[in-house]
Amino acid sequence: MGGCLTLLQSWIYEYFPCLRDQKLGTRGLVCGEPFAKKWEGVRIGGGAQLMNERLDHYRRVLDNMTDEFVFWCPFGPRPGAMVSRSLYSGVIRCMSVEEMYDPSRCLRQFGYV
């Protein structure tokens, strides 16, 4: 498996609360801290017996999961308050080239609006 496993693990903990330890995610974030730091303290390891028990547990949870066990909107009603950079609208400059960037236009081009 390639890619950033920390990002994948954070995404799973955020959207699937039934798969995380109940002690996790209670830590508040300081402005500017990475979002994945919310899940700090997760330890993966242990003997083969413990890993087999965890695997069996997660398989049972996933087999019995319904849509009510998924947190569909983890950022709440105002994602712009947390991710303001993604809502930027204005001029983007690169060397001598200037292009106007309008996020709603980009969304329309990809069929999201």
C-alpha positions as YAML, in Angstrom:
chain: A
units: angstrom
residues:
- id: 1
  name: MET
  ca: [0.00, 0.00, 0.00]
- id: 2
  name: GLY
  ca: [1.42, 3.37, -0.95]
- id: 3
  name: GLY
  ca: [0.61, 6.89, 0.11]
- id: 4
  name: CYS
  ca: [0.21, 8.69, 3.37]
- id: 5
  name: LEU
  ca: [-1.13, 6.16, 5.86]
- id: 6
  name: THR
  ca: [-1.48, 8.83, 8.55]
- id: 7
  name: LEU
  ca: [-3.92, 10.68, 6.29]
- id: 8
  name: LEU
  ca: [-5.86, 7.47, 5.58]
- id: 9
  name: GLN
  ca: [-5.99, 6.57, 9.27]
- id: 10
  name: SER
  ca: [-7.17, 10.07, 10.23]
- id: 11
  name: TRP
  ca: [-9.86, 9.93, 7.56]
- id: 12
  name: ILE
  ca: [-11.08, 6.56, 8.86]
- id: 13
  name: TYR
  ca: [-11.16, 7.78, 12.48]
- id: 14
  name: GLU
  ca: [-13.06, 10.91, 11.45]
- id: 15
  name: TYR
  ca: [-15.73, 9.29, 9.26]
- id: 16
  name: PHE
  ca: [-16.12, 5.92, 11.04]
- id: 17
  name: PRO
  ca: [-16.40, 6.58, 14.80]
- id: 18
  name: CYS
  ca: [-17.18, 2.91, 15.47]
- id: 19
  name: LEU
  ca: [-13.64, 1.98, 14.35]
- id: 20
  name: ARG
  ca: [-11.79, 4.27, 16.74]
- id: 21
  name: ASP
  ca: [-10.98, 3.92, 20.40]
- id: 22
  name: GLN
  ca: [-13.43, 6.02, 22.43]
- id: 23
  name: LYS
  ca: [-10.53, 7.78, 24.20]
- id: 24
  name: LEU
  ca: [-9.30, 9.22, 20.91]
- id: 25
  name: GLY
  ca: [-10.29, 12.49, 19.32]
- id: 26
  name: THR
  ca: [-11.02, 14.23, 22.59]
- id: 27
  name: ARG
  ca: [-7.92, 16.43, 22.29]
- id: 28
  name: GLY
  ca: [-8.62, 19.95, 21.04]
- id: 29
  name: LEU
  ca: [-6.53, 21.40, 18.25]
- id: 30
  name: VAL
  ca: [-4.56, 24.62, 18.54]
- id: 31
  name: CYS
  ca: [-4.89, 26.91, 15.52]
- id: 32
  name: GLY
  ca: [-2.32, 25.91, 12.90]
- id: 33
  name: GLU
  ca: [-1.83, 22.34, 14.11]
- id: 34
  name: PRO
  ca: [-2.28, 19.54, 11.57]
- id: 35
  name: PHE
  ca: [-5.68, 17.88, 11.70]
- id: 36
  name: ALA
  ca: [-4.13, 14.41, 12.12]
- id: 37
  name: LYS
  ca: [-2.68, 15.52, 15.47]
- id: 38
  name: LYS
  ca: [-6.20, 15.13, 16.86]
- id: 39
  name: TRP
  ca: [-5.61, 11.37, 16.78]
- id: 40
  name: GLU
  ca: [-2.23, 11.50, 18.49]
- id: 41
  name: GLY
  ca: [-1.68, 8.64, 20.89]
- id: 42
  name: VAL
  ca: [-2.88, 5.81, 18.65]
- id: 43
  name: ARG
  ca: [-0.49, 2.93, 18.98]
- id: 44
  name: ILE
  ca: [-0.38, 0.06, 16.55]
- id: 45
  name: GLY
  ca: [1.55, -2.95, 17.62]
- id: 46
  name: GLY
  ca: [1.49, -5.88, 19.95]
- id: 47
  name: GLY
  ca: [1.95, -9.57, 19.54]
- id: 48
  name: ALA
  ca: [0.49, -11.79, 16.86]
- id: 49
  name: GLN
  ca: [-2.36, -12.88, 19.16]
- id: 50
  name: LEU
  ca: [-3.39, -9.27, 19.84]
- id: 51
  name: MET
  ca: [-3.21, -8.40, 16.14]
- id: 52
  name: ASN
  ca: [-5.43, -11.40, 15.27]
- id: 53
  name: GLU
  ca: [-7.96, -10.33, 17.91]
- id: 54
  name: ARG
  ca: [-8.02, -6.78, 16.50]
- id: 55
  name: LEU
  ca: [-8.42, -8.10, 12.96]
- id: 56
  name: ASP
  ca: [-11.36, -10.29, 14.00]
- id: 57
  name: HIS
  ca: [-12.94, -7.35, 15.84]
- id: 58
  name: TYR
  ca: [-12.63, -4.98, 12.85]
- id: 59
  name: ARG
  ca: [-13.97, -7.62, 10.46]
- id: 60
  name: ARG
  ca: [-17.05, -8.10, 12.66]
- id: 61
  name: VAL
  ca: [-17.59, -4.34, 12.92]
- id: 62
  name: LEU
  ca: [-17.26, -3.84, 9.15]
- id: 63
  name: ASP
  ca: [-19.54, -6.80, 8.36]
- id: 64
  name: ASN
  ca: [-22.28, -5.45, 10.64]
- id: 65
  name: MET
  ca: [-21.89, -1.78, 9.68]
- id: 66
  name: THR
  ca: [-24.84, 0.16, 8.31]
- id: 67
  name: ASP
  ca: [-25.05, 3.75, 7.11]
- id: 68
  name: GLU
  ca: [-25.96, 4.97, 10.62]
- id: 69
  name: PHE
  ca: [-22.42, 4.09, 11.78]
- id: 70
  name: VAL
  ca: [-20.84, 6.53, 9.29]
- id: 71
  name: PHE
  ca: [-20.36, 10.21, 10.16]
- id: 72
  name: TRP
  ca: [-21.31, 11.78, 6.84]
- id: 73
  name: CYS
  ca: [-20.45, 15.40, 7.63]
- id: 74
  name: PRO
  ca: [-17.51, 15.56, 10.07]
- id: 75
  name: PHE
  ca: [-16.72, 19.23, 9.46]
- id: 76
  name: GLY
  ca: [-20.13, 20.50, 10.52]
- id: 77
  name: PRO
  ca: [-22.31, 23.04, 8.77]
- id: 78
  name: ARG
  ca: [-19.52, 25.55, 7.99]
- id: 79
  name: PRO
  ca: [-16.47, 23.90, 6.40]
- id: 80
  name: GLY
  ca: [-15.24, 27.34, 5.28]
- id: 81
  name: ALA
  ca: [-14.51, 28.28, 8.87]
- id: 82
  name: MET
  ca: [-11.92, 25.50, 9.06]
- id: 83
  name: VAL
  ca: [-10.71, 25.30, 5.47]
- id: 84
  name: SER
  ca: [-10.72, 28.92, 4.34]
- id: 85
  name: ARG
  ca: [-7.85, 28.53, 1.86]
- id: 86
  name: SER
  ca: [-9.91, 26.15, -0.28]
- id: 87
  name: LEU
  ca: [-12.52, 28.90, -0.74]
- id: 88
  name: TYR
  ca: [-10.04, 31.45, -2.12]
- id: 89
  name: SER
  ca: [-11.26, 33.54, -5.02]
- id: 90
  name: GLY
  ca: [-8.95, 35.94, -6.81]
- id: 91
  name: VAL
  ca: [-5.88, 36.25, -9.02]
- id: 92
  name: ILE
  ca: [-3.30, 33.47, -9.20]
- id: 93
  name: ARG
  ca: [0.10, 34.61, -10.45]
- id: 94
  name: CYS
  ca: [2.95, 32.51, -11.80]
- id: 95
  name: MET
  ca: [5.89, 34.45, -13.24]
- id: 96
  name: SER
  ca: [4.37, 36.73, -15.91]
- id: 97
  name: VAL
  ca: [1.03, 34.89, -16.14]
- id: 98
  name: GLU
  ca: [-2.02, 36.02, -14.18]
- id: 99
  name: GLU
  ca: [-5.23, 34.00, -14.13]
- id: 100
  name: MET
  ca: [-8.49, 34.75, -12.36]
- id: 101
  name: TYR
  ca: [-9.57, 31.89, -10.10]
- id: 102
  name: ASP
  ca: [-13.23, 31.44, -9.23]
- id: 103
  name: PRO
  ca: [-13.96, 28.25, -7.23]
- id: 104
  name: SER
  ca: [-17.63, 28.14, -8.26]
- id: 105
  name: ARG
  ca: [-16.61, 28.11, -11.93]
- id: 106
  name: CYS
  ca: [-14.22, 25.22, -11.32]
- id: 107
  name: LEU
  ca: [-16.98, 23.32, -9.51]
- id: 108
  name: ARG
  ca: [-19.34, 23.82, -12.47]
- id: 109
  name: GLN
  ca: [-16.69, 22.54, -14.89]
- id: 110
  name: PHE
  ca: [-16.44, 19.29, -12.93]
- id: 111
  name: GLY
  ca: [-20.21, 18.94, -12.55]
- id: 112
  name: TYR
  ca: [-20.54, 19.66, -8.83]
- id: 113
  name: VAL
  ca: [-22.93, 22.62, -9.12]
...
